[in-house]
């Protein structure tokens, strides 16, 4: 799970609930001091939340972008039903399209999905690419996760099903498996991680966990649905969820720009937000009308 580098919003950011045609979603929004050169929507990954992007908000707003990060349906502070159907990728993609419309950006939106969020946003773009100026797949691969991650995800989904969604019991079991020599976490961060876990709907984790295990490679479908859309594949230099080599090949198949953030792993947005923000700005400048695509 991603661990935010800080839990404090920058001065230019605020937290609120975004009203959409598909319900309300908890968001963080940062705005530049002057006219915005574009709007970006950031979608988090499995077990994640809008806080995973806190480190990006200030740098991206300083570069002139309005940035909105969201808790998806069933994640952290957004809430959701205790049934499984609403968490299918197709439904979560419709949520992203509704969030995009509710931003009232006055122009196309830069869309980014981290990890599982990448599977969700690509589904949204296949459904309707028109609202978007660009698509960034951040630490997200073309199909199912790698074998080691498959084992971990299967274990978690099975535990959620067997324990009837006992989030407190599963959290305690997961923490009991932490390495004994792991450095102690900041108490505020540890409290937040537990709070986020407890706020996530177990059915969301069951359904999206299966998506990580079963979602087919849809890269050709994505390329065909949005041939003119600027695309970026962004990752760390190593990744325990999808091999970096798979992301390299995915970028070639999409005709996408490719950036690797040195010294980072599955969450460059948290490991090195300044370098990640710089890569995003360089890409967005080439796809929002202020540069060449």
JOQUI-V581428 format. One line per field, one symbol per residue. ss: DSSP state (H for helix, E for strand, L for the rest). psi: psi as a letter, one per 30 degrees, with the letter a starting at -180 (. if undefined). burial: # if it has 16 or more other C-alpha atoms within 10 Angstrom, else .. A space follows every 50 residues. Layout:
ss = ???
psi = ???
burial = ???
This chain:
ss = LLLLLLLLLLLLEEEEEEEELLEEEEEEEELLLLLLLEEEEEELLLLLLH HHHHHHHHHHHHLLEEEEEELLLLLLLLLLLLLLHHHLHHHHHHHHHHHH HHLLLLLLEEEEEELHHHHHHHHHHHHLLLLEEEEEEELLLLLLLLHHHH HHHHHHHHHHHHLLLLHHHHHHHHHHLLLLLLLLLLHHHHHHHHHHHHHL LHHHHHHHHHHHHHLLLLHHHHHHHLLLLEEEEEEELLLLLLLHHHHHHH HHHHLLEEEEELLLLLLHHHHLHHHHHHHHHHHHHLLLLLLLL
psi = kkjkflgkklfgllkakjklfgakkklkkkklfakkflkkkkklakgalf ffgeffeeeeeffgkkkkkkjlkgkcgelllhleefgkeeeeeeeeeeee effhfgllkkkkkkcefeeeeeeeeeejfefkflkkjjhkafbllleeee eeeeeeeeeeeeghgieeeeeeeefffkkfgkkklkeeeeeeeeeeeffk keeeeeefeeefffkljgeeeeeefiffkkkkjkllflkfekkeeeeeee eeefhllkkkjkglbfiffeeieeeeeeeeeeeeefggfgak.
burial = .####...##..#....#.#...#########...############### ##############################.....##.############ #.#....####################.#.################..## ..##.##.##....#.#..#.....................##..##### #############.#...#..##.##..###########.####..##.# #..###.####..##############.###.###.##.....
